[in-house]
Amino acid sequence: MTFHEINADAARQAIEYMGQAVTYKGATAKAIVNELTAEQELQIGGSQNAFAASVYVRKTGFPVPVIGDRITVAGVERYIASIATDPISYTLTVEDLTQ
């Protein structure tokens, strides 16, 4: 087995075990979602949710992501703030639509 084959198999197993549903451009896939921030920020006139998470998803069968597009993560619509890529996966940073 090559290094990339070992990594791809490890990613597949981790996503199968810990994965949550994400939907993007009509495609639904399992991904590992890691909350980075989930808090209320005080704003003029009230408070605003501040949420950010990283979403690790395999490239196989998943559309090429675009910064600024909307993605549904665990049933909640977010937007893609940044994208990191490697040979087998995307890591998307997603945030609240209001941020």
MODELLER restraints for C-alpha pairs under 7 A, 6 or more apart:
rsr = mdl.restraints
at = mdl.atoms
rsr.add(forms.Gaussian(group=physical.xy_distance, feature=features.Distance(at['CA:8:A'], at['CA:88:A']), mean=6.23, stdev=0.5))
rsr.add(forms.Gaussian(group=physical.xy_distance, feature=features.Distance(at['CA:15:A'], at['CA:30:A']), mean=6.40, stdev=0.5))
rsr.add(forms.Gaussian(group=physical.xy_distance, feature=features.Distance(at['CA:15:A'], at['CA:31:A']), mean=5.79, stdev=0.5))
rsr.add(forms.Gaussian(group=physical.xy_distance, feature=features.Distance(at['CA:15:A'], at['CA:32:A']), mean=5.93, stdev=0.5))
rsr.add(forms.Gaussian(group=physical.xy_distance, feature=features.Distance(at['CA:18:A'], at['CA:32:A']), mean=6.21, stdev=0.5))
rsr.add(forms.Gaussian(group=physical.xy_distance, feature=features.Distance(at['CA:19:A'], at['CA:30:A']), mean=4.95, stdev=0.5))
rsr.add(forms.Gaussian(group=physical.xy_distance, feature=features.Distance(at['CA:19:A'], at['CA:31:A']), mean=4.70, stdev=0.5))
rsr.add(forms.Gaussian(group=physical.xy_distance, feature=features.Distance(at['CA:19:A'], at['CA:32:A']), mean=4.85, stdev=0.5))
rsr.add(forms.Gaussian(group=physical.xy_distance, feature=features.Distance(at['CA:20:A'], at['CA:30:A']), mean=5.13, stdev=0.5))
rsr.add(forms.Gaussian(group=physical.xy_distance, feature=features.Distance(at['CA:20:A'], at['CA:31:A']), mean=5.34, stdev=0.5))
rsr.add(forms.Gaussian(group=physical.xy_distance, feature=features.Distance(at['CA:20:A'], at['CA:32:A']), mean=6.22, stdev=0.5))
rsr.add(forms.Gaussian(group=physical.xy_distance, feature=features.Distance(at['CA:20:A'], at['CA:33:A']), mean=6.87, stdev=0.5))
rsr.add(forms.Gaussian(group=physical.xy_distance, feature=features.Distance(at['CA:20:A'], at['CA:74:A']), mean=6.27, stdev=0.5))
rsr.add(forms.Gaussian(group=physical.xy_distance, feature=features.Distance(at['CA:21:A'], at['CA:28:A']), mean=6.59, stdev=0.5))
rsr.add(forms.Gaussian(group=physical.xy_distance, feature=features.Distance(at['CA:21:A'], at['CA:29:A']), mean=5.71, stdev=0.5))
rsr.add(forms.Gaussian(group=physical.xy_distance, feature=features.Distance(at['CA:21:A'], at['CA:30:A']), mean=4.69, stdev=0.5))
rsr.add(forms.Gaussian(group=physical.xy_distance, feature=features.Distance(at['CA:21:A'], at['CA:31:A']), mean=6.36, stdev=0.5))
rsr.add(forms.Gaussian(group=physical.xy_distance, feature=features.Distance(at['CA:21:A'], at['CA:73:A']), mean=6.45, stdev=0.5))
rsr.add(forms.Gaussian(group=physical.xy_distance, feature=features.Distance(at['CA:21:A'], at['CA:74:A']), mean=5.60, stdev=0.5))
rsr.add(forms.Gaussian(group=physical.xy_distance, feature=features.Distance(at['CA:22:A'], at['CA:28:A']), mean=5.58, stdev=0.5))
rsr.add(forms.Gaussian(group=physical.xy_distance, feature=features.Distance(at['CA:22:A'], at['CA:29:A']), mean=5.48, stdev=0.5))
rsr.add(forms.Gaussian(group=physical.xy_distance, feature=features.Distance(at['CA:22:A'], at['CA:30:A']), mean=6.10, stdev=0.5))
rsr.add(forms.Gaussian(group=physical.xy_distance, feature=features.Distance(at['CA:22:A'], at['CA:31:A']), mean=6.58, stdev=0.5))
rsr.add(forms.Gaussian(group=physical.xy_distance, feature=features.Distance(at['CA:22:A'], at['CA:72:A']), mean=5.46, stdev=0.5))
rsr.add(forms.Gaussian(group=physical.xy_distance, feature=features.Distance(at['CA:22:A'], at['CA:73:A']), mean=4.60, stdev=0.5))
rsr.add(forms.Gaussian(group=physical.xy_distance, feature=features.Distance(at['CA:22:A'], at['CA:74:A']), mean=6.18, stdev=0.5))
rsr.add(forms.Gaussian(group=physical.xy_distance, feature=features.Distance(at['CA:23:A'], at['CA:29:A']), mean=6.44, stdev=0.5))
rsr.add(forms.Gaussian(group=physical.xy_distance, feature=features.Distance(at['CA:23:A'], at['CA:71:A']), mean=5.93, stdev=0.5))
rsr.add(forms.Gaussian(group=physical.xy_distance, feature=features.Distance(at['CA:23:A'], at['CA:72:A']), mean=5.03, stdev=0.5))
rsr.add(forms.Gaussian(group=physical.xy_distance, feature=features.Distance(at['CA:23:A'], at['CA:73:A']), mean=6.73, stdev=0.5))
rsr.add(forms.Gaussian(group=physical.xy_distance, feature=features.Distance(at['CA:24:A'], at['CA:71:A']), mean=4.99, stdev=0.5))
rsr.add(forms.Gaussian(group=physical.xy_distance, feature=features.Distance(at['CA:24:A'], at['CA:72:A']), mean=6.58, stdev=0.5))
rsr.add(forms.Gaussian(group=physical.xy_distance, feature=features.Distance(at['CA:27:A'], at['CA:62:A']), mean=6.68, stdev=0.5))
rsr.add(forms.Gaussian(group=physical.xy_distance, feature=features.Distance(at['CA:30:A'], at['CA:57:A']), mean=6.88, stdev=0.5))
rsr.add(forms.Gaussian(group=physical.xy_distance, feature=features.Distance(at['CA:31:A'], at['CA:55:A']), mean=6.24, stdev=0.5))
rsr.add(forms.Gaussian(group=physical.xy_distance, feature=features.Distance(at['CA:31:A'], at['CA:56:A']), mean=5.42, stdev=0.5))
rsr.add(forms.Gaussian(group=physical.xy_distance, feature=features.Distance(at['CA:31:A'], at['CA:57:A']), mean=4.63, stdev=0.5))
rsr.add(forms.Gaussian(group=physical.xy_distance, feature=features.Distance(at['CA:32:A'], at['CA:55:A']), mean=5.69, stdev=0.5))
rsr.add(forms.Gaussian(group=physical.xy_distance, feature=features.Distance(at['CA:32:A'], at['CA:56:A']), mean=5.06, stdev=0.5))
rsr.add(forms.Gaussian(group=physical.xy_distance, feature=features.Distance(at['CA:32:A'], at['CA:57:A']), mean=6.69, stdev=0.5))
rsr.add(forms.Gaussian(group=physical.xy_distance, feature=features.Distance(at['CA:33:A'], at['CA:53:A']), mean=6.63, stdev=0.5))
rsr.add(forms.Gaussian(group=physical.xy_distance, feature=features.Distance(at['CA:33:A'], at['CA:54:A']), mean=5.83, stdev=0.5))
rsr.add(forms.Gaussian(group=physical.xy_distance, feature=features.Distance(at['CA:33:A'], at['CA:55:A']), mean=4.61, stdev=0.5))
rsr.add(forms.Gaussian(group=physical.xy_distance, feature=features.Distance(at['CA:33:A'], at['CA:56:A']), mean=6.49, stdev=0.5))
rsr.add(forms.Gaussian(group=physical.xy_distance, feature=features.Distance(at['CA:34:A'], at['CA:53:A']), mean=5.41, stdev=0.5))
rsr.add(forms.Gaussian(group=physical.xy_distance, feature=features.Distance(at['CA:34:A'], at['CA:54:A']), mean=5.22, stdev=0.5))
rsr.add(forms.Gaussian(group=physical.xy_distance, feature=features.Distance(at['CA:34:A'], at['CA:55:A']), mean=6.48, stdev=0.5))
rsr.add(forms.Gaussian(group=physical.xy_distance, feature=features.Distance(at['CA:35:A'], at['CA:52:A']), mean=6.25, stdev=0.5))
rsr.add(forms.Gaussian(group=physical.xy_distance, feature=features.Distance(at['CA:35:A'], at['CA:53:A']), mean=4.19, stdev=0.5))
rsr.add(forms.Gaussian(group=physical.xy_distance, feature=features.Distance(at['CA:35:A'], at['CA:54:A']), mean=6.51, stdev=0.5))
rsr.add(forms.Gaussian(group=physical.xy_distance, feature=features.Distance(at['CA:36:A'], at['CA:52:A']), mean=5.37, stdev=0.5))
rsr.add(forms.Gaussian(group=physical.xy_distance, feature=features.Distance(at['CA:36:A'], at['CA:53:A']), mean=4.83, stdev=0.5))
rsr.add(forms.Gaussian(group=physical.xy_distance, feature=features.Distance(at['CA:36:A'], at['CA:54:A']), mean=6.98, stdev=0.5))
rsr.add(forms.Gaussian(group=physical.xy_distance, feature=features.Distance(at['CA:37:A'], at['CA:50:A']), mean=6.78, stdev=0.5))
rsr.add(forms.Gaussian(group=physical.xy_distance, feature=features.Distance(at['CA:37:A'], at['CA:51:A']), mean=5.07, stdev=0.5))
rsr.add(forms.Gaussian(group=physical.xy_distance, feature=features.Distance(at['CA:37:A'], at['CA:52:A']), mean=4.99, stdev=0.5))
rsr.add(forms.Gaussian(group=physical.xy_distance, feature=features.Distance(at['CA:37:A'], at['CA:53:A']), mean=6.72, stdev=0.5))
rsr.add(forms.Gaussian(group=physical.xy_distance, feature=features.Distance(at['CA:38:A'], at['CA:50:A']), mean=5.73, stdev=0.5))
rsr.add(forms.Gaussian(group=physical.xy_distance, feature=features.Distance(at['CA:38:A'], at['CA:51:A']), mean=4.48, stdev=0.5))
rsr.add(forms.Gaussian(group=physical.xy_distance, feature=features.Distance(at['CA:38:A'], at['CA:52:A']), mean=6.72, stdev=0.5))
rsr.add(forms.Gaussian(group=physical.xy_distance, feature=features.Distance(at['CA:39:A'], at['CA:49:A']), mean=5.95, stdev=0.5))
rsr.add(forms.Gaussian(group=physical.xy_distance, feature=features.Distance(at['CA:39:A'], at['CA:50:A']), mean=5.28, stdev=0.5))
rsr.add(forms.Gaussian(group=physical.xy_distance, feature=features.Distance(at['CA:39:A'], at['CA:51:A']), mean=6.57, stdev=0.5))
rsr.add(forms.Gaussian(group=physical.xy_distance, feature=features.Distance(at['CA:40:A'], at['CA:47:A']), mean=6.09, stdev=0.5))
rsr.add(forms.Gaussian(group=physical.xy_distance, feature=features.Distance(at['CA:40:A'], at['CA:48:A']), mean=5.51, stdev=0.5))
rsr.add(forms.Gaussian(group=physical.xy_distance, feature=features.Distance(at['CA:40:A'], at['CA:49:A']), mean=4.61, stdev=0.5))
rsr.add(forms.Gaussian(group=physical.xy_distance, feature=features.Distance(at['CA:40:A'], at['CA:50:A']), mean=5.76, stdev=0.5))
rsr.add(forms.Gaussian(group=physical.xy_distance, feature=features.Distance(at['CA:41:A'], at['CA:47:A']), mean=5.42, stdev=0.5))
rsr.add(forms.Gaussian(group=physical.xy_distance, feature=features.Distance(at['CA:41:A'], at['CA:48:A']), mean=5.20, stdev=0.5))
rsr.add(forms.Gaussian(group=physical.xy_distance, feature=features.Distance(at['CA:41:A'], at['CA:49:A']), mean=6.17, stdev=0.5))
rsr.add(forms.Gaussian(group=physical.xy_distance, feature=features.Distance(at['CA:41:A'], at['CA:50:A']), mean=6.32, stdev=0.5))
rsr.add(forms.Gaussian(group=physical.xy_distance, feature=features.Distance(at['CA:42:A'], at['CA:48:A']), mean=6.42, stdev=0.5))
rsr.add(forms.Gaussian(group=physical.xy_distance, feature=features.Distance(at['CA:50:A'], at['CA:96:A']), mean=6.71, stdev=0.5))
rsr.add(forms.Gaussian(group=physical.xy_distance, feature=features.Distance(at['CA:51:A'], at['CA:95:A']), mean=5.48, stdev=0.5))
rsr.add(forms.Gaussian(group=physical.xy_distance, feature=features.Distance(at['CA:51:A'], at['CA:96:A']), mean=5.59, stdev=0.5))
rsr.add(forms.Gaussian(group=physical.xy_distance, feature=features.Distance(at['CA:52:A'], at['CA:93:A']), mean=6.81, stdev=0.5))
rsr.add(forms.Gaussian(group=physical.xy_distance, feature=features.Distance(at['CA:52:A'], at['CA:94:A']), mean=5.58, stdev=0.5))
rsr.add(forms.Gaussian(group=physical.xy_distance, feature=features.Distance(at['CA:52:A'], at['CA:95:A']), mean=4.45, stdev=0.5))
rsr.add(forms.Gaussian(group=physical.xy_distance, feature=features.Distance(at['CA:52:A'], at['CA:96:A']), mean=6.96, stdev=0.5))
rsr.add(forms.Gaussian(group=physical.xy_distance, feature=features.Distance(at['CA:53:A'], at['CA:93:A']), mean=5.62, stdev=0.5))
rsr.add(forms.Gaussian(group=physical.xy_distance, feature=features.Distance(at['CA:53:A'], at['CA:94:A']), mean=5.40, stdev=0.5))
rsr.add(forms.Gaussian(group=physical.xy_distance, feature=features.Distance(at['CA:53:A'], at['CA:95:A']), mean=6.64, stdev=0.5))
rsr.add(forms.Gaussian(group=physical.xy_distance, feature=features.Distance(at['CA:54:A'], at['CA:91:A']), mean=6.37, stdev=0.5))
rsr.add(forms.Gaussian(group=physical.xy_distance, feature=features.Distance(at['CA:54:A'], at['CA:92:A']), mean=5.44, stdev=0.5))
rsr.add(forms.Gaussian(group=physical.xy_distance, feature=features.Distance(at['CA:54:A'], at['CA:93:A']), mean=4.43, stdev=0.5))
rsr.add(forms.Gaussian(group=physical.xy_distance, feature=features.Distance(at['CA:54:A'], at['CA:94:A']), mean=6.23, stdev=0.5))
rsr.add(forms.Gaussian(group=physical.xy_distance, feature=features.Distance(at['CA:55:A'], at['CA:91:A']), mean=5.43, stdev=0.5))
rsr.add(forms.Gaussian(group=physical.xy_distance, feature=features.Distance(at['CA:55:A'], at['CA:92:A']), mean=4.96, stdev=0.5))
rsr.add(forms.Gaussian(group=physical.xy_distance, feature=features.Distance(at['CA:55:A'], at['CA:93:A']), mean=6.29, stdev=0.5))
rsr.add(forms.Gaussian(group=physical.xy_distance, feature=features.Distance(at['CA:56:A'], at['CA:89:A']), mean=6.91, stdev=0.5))
rsr.add(forms.Gaussian(group=physical.xy_distance, feature=features.Distance(at['CA:56:A'], at['CA:90:A']), mean=5.85, stdev=0.5))
rsr.add(forms.Gaussian(group=physical.xy_distance, feature=features.Distance(at['CA:56:A'], at['CA:91:A']), mean=4.48, stdev=0.5))
rsr.add(forms.Gaussian(group=physical.xy_distance, feature=features.Distance(at['CA:56:A'], at['CA:92:A']), mean=6.49, stdev=0.5))
rsr.add(forms.Gaussian(group=physical.xy_distance, feature=features.Distance(at['CA:57:A'], at['CA:89:A']), mean=5.59, stdev=0.5))
rsr.add(forms.Gaussian(group=physical.xy_distance, feature=features.Distance(at['CA:57:A'], at['CA:90:A']), mean=5.47, stdev=0.5))
rsr.add(forms.Gaussian(group=physical.xy_distance, feature=features.Distance(at['CA:57:A'], at['CA:91:A']), mean=6.51, stdev=0.5))
rsr.add(forms.Gaussian(group=physical.xy_distance, feature=features.Distance(at['CA:58:A'], at['CA:88:A']), mean=5.88, stdev=0.5))
rsr.add(forms.Gaussian(group=physical.xy_distance, feature=features.Distance(at['CA:58:A'], at['CA:89:A']), mean=4.17, stdev=0.5))
rsr.add(forms.Gaussian(group=physical.xy_distance, feature=features.Distance(at['CA:58:A'], at['CA:90:A']), mean=6.30, stdev=0.5))
rsr.add(forms.Gaussian(group=physical.xy_distance, feature=features.Distance(at['CA:59:A'], at['CA:88:A']), mean=5.73, stdev=0.5))
rsr.add(forms.Gaussian(group=physical.xy_distance, feature=features.Distance(at['CA:59:A'], at['CA:89:A']), mean=4.80, stdev=0.5))
rsr.add(forms.Gaussian(group=physical.xy_distance, feature=features.Distance(at['CA:59:A'], at['CA:90:A']), mean=6.40, stdev=0.5))
rsr.add(forms.Gaussian(group=physical.xy_distance, feature=features.Distance(at['CA:67:A'], at['CA:80:A']), mean=5.09, stdev=0.5))
rsr.add(forms.Gaussian(group=physical.xy_distance, feature=features.Distance(at['CA:67:A'], at['CA:81:A']), mean=5.62, stdev=0.5))
rsr.add(forms.Gaussian(group=physical.xy_distance, feature=features.Distance(at['CA:67:A'], at['CA:82:A']), mean=5.84, stdev=0.5))
rsr.add(forms.Gaussian(group=physical.xy_distance, feature=features.Distance(at['CA:67:A'], at['CA:83:A']), mean=6.96, stdev=0.5))
rsr.add(forms.Gaussian(group=physical.xy_distance, feature=features.Distance(at['CA:68:A'], at['CA:79:A']), mean=5.72, stdev=0.5))
rsr.add(forms.Gaussian(group=physical.xy_distance, feature=features.Distance(at['CA:68:A'], at['CA:80:A']), mean=5.11, stdev=0.5))
rsr.add(forms.Gaussian(group=physical.xy_distance, feature=features.Distance(at['CA:68:A'], at['CA:81:A']), mean=6.07, stdev=0.5))
rsr.add(forms.Gaussian(group=physical.xy_distance, feature=features.Distance(at['CA:69:A'], at['CA:79:A']), mean=5.55, stdev=0.5))
rsr.add(forms.Gaussian(group=physical.xy_distance, feature=features.Distance(at['CA:69:A'], at['CA:80:A']), mean=5.66, stdev=0.5))
rsr.add(forms.Gaussian(group=physical.xy_distance, feature=features.Distance(at['CA:70:A'], at['CA:77:A']), mean=6.56, stdev=0.5))
rsr.add(forms.Gaussian(group=physical.xy_distance, feature=features.Distance(at['CA:70:A'], at['CA:78:A']), mean=5.61, stdev=0.5))
rsr.add(forms.Gaussian(group=physical.xy_distance, feature=features.Distance(at['CA:70:A'], at['CA:79:A']), mean=4.31, stdev=0.5))
rsr.add(forms.Gaussian(group=physical.xy_distance, feature=features.Distance(at['CA:70:A'], at['CA:80:A']), mean=6.31, stdev=0.5))
rsr.add(forms.Gaussian(group=physical.xy_distance, feature=features.Distance(at['CA:71:A'], at['CA:77:A']), mean=5.66, stdev=0.5))
rsr.add(forms.Gaussian(group=physical.xy_distance, feature=features.Distance(at['CA:71:A'], at['CA:78:A']), mean=5.38, stdev=0.5))
rsr.add(forms.Gaussian(group=physical.xy_distance, feature=features.Distance(at['CA:71:A'], at['CA:79:A']), mean=5.78, stdev=0.5))
rsr.add(forms.Gaussian(group=physical.xy_distance, feature=features.Distance(at['CA:71:A'], at['CA:80:A']), mean=6.94, stdev=0.5))
rsr.add(forms.Gaussian(group=physical.xy_distance, feature=features.Distance(at['CA:72:A'], at['CA:78:A']), mean=5.98, stdev=0.5))
rsr.add(forms.Gaussian(group=physical.xy_distance, feature=features.Distance(at['CA:78:A'], at['CA:94:A']), mean=6.02, stdev=0.5))
rsr.add(forms.Gaussian(group=physical.xy_distance, feature=features.Distance(at['CA:78:A'], at['CA:95:A']), mean=5.51, stdev=0.5))
rsr.add(forms.Gaussian(group=physical.xy_distance, feature=features.Distance(at['CA:78:A'], at['CA:96:A']), mean=5.07, stdev=0.5))
rsr.add(forms.Gaussian(group=physical.xy_distance, feature=features.Distance(at['CA:78:A'], at['CA:97:A']), mean=5.43, stdev=0.5))
rsr.add(forms.Gaussian(group=physical.xy_distance, feature=features.Distance(at['CA:79:A'], at['CA:94:A']), mean=5.40, stdev=0.5))
rsr.add(forms.Gaussian(group=physical.xy_distance, feature=features.Distance(at['CA:79:A'], at['CA:95:A']), mean=5.56, stdev=0.5))
rsr.add(forms.Gaussian(group=physical.xy_distance, feature=features.Distance(at['CA:79:A'], at['CA:96:A']), mean=6.49, stdev=0.5))
rsr.add(forms.Gaussian(group=physical.xy_distance, feature=features.Distance(at['CA:79:A'], at['CA:97:A']), mean=5.85, stdev=0.5))
rsr.add(forms.Gaussian(group=physical.xy_distance, feature=features.Distance(at['CA:80:A'], at['CA:92:A']), mean=6.45, stdev=0.5))
rsr.add(forms.Gaussian(group=physical.xy_distance, feature=features.Distance(at['CA:80:A'], at['CA:93:A']), mean=5.97, stdev=0.5))
rsr.add(forms.Gaussian(group=physical.xy_distance, feature=features.Distance(at['CA:80:A'], at['CA:94:A']), mean=4.57, stdev=0.5))
rsr.add(forms.Gaussian(group=physical.xy_distance, feature=features.Distance(at['CA:80:A'], at['CA:95:A']), mean=6.67, stdev=0.5))
rsr.add(forms.Gaussian(group=physical.xy_distance, feature=features.Distance(at['CA:81:A'], at['CA:93:A']), mean=5.46, stdev=0.5))
rsr.add(forms.Gaussian(group=physical.xy_distance, feature=features.Distance(at['CA:81:A'], at['CA:94:A']), mean=5.40, stdev=0.5))
rsr.add(forms.Gaussian(group=physical.xy_distance, feature=features.Distance(at['CA:81:A'], at['CA:95:A']), mean=6.50, stdev=0.5))
rsr.add(forms.Gaussian(group=physical.xy_distance, feature=features.Distance(at['CA:82:A'], at['CA:92:A']), mean=5.82, stdev=0.5))
rsr.add(forms.Gaussian(group=physical.xy_distance, feature=features.Distance(at['CA:82:A'], at['CA:93:A']), mean=5.13, stdev=0.5))
rsr.add(forms.Gaussian(group=physical.xy_distance, feature=features.Distance(at['CA:83:A'], at['CA:90:A']), mean=6.78, stdev=0.5))
rsr.add(forms.Gaussian(group=physical.xy_distance, feature=features.Distance(at['CA:83:A'], at['CA:91:A']), mean=5.83, stdev=0.5))
rsr.add(forms.Gaussian(group=physical.xy_distance, feature=features.Distance(at['CA:83:A'], at['CA:92:A']), mean=4.66, stdev=0.5))
rsr.add(forms.Gaussian(group=physical.xy_distance, feature=features.Distance(at['CA:83:A'], at['CA:93:A']), mean=6.41, stdev=0.5))
rsr.add(forms.Gaussian(group=physical.xy_distance, feature=features.Distance(at['CA:84:A'], at['CA:90:A']), mean=5.77, stdev=0.5))
rsr.add(forms.Gaussian(group=physical.xy_distance, feature=features.Distance(at['CA:84:A'], at['CA:91:A']), mean=5.04, stdev=0.5))
rsr.add(forms.Gaussian(group=physical.xy_distance, feature=features.Distance(at['CA:84:A'], at['CA:92:A']), mean=6.41, stdev=0.5))
rsr.add(forms.Gaussian(group=physical.xy_distance, feature=features.Distance(at['CA:85:A'], at['CA:91:A']), mean=6.20, stdev=0.5))
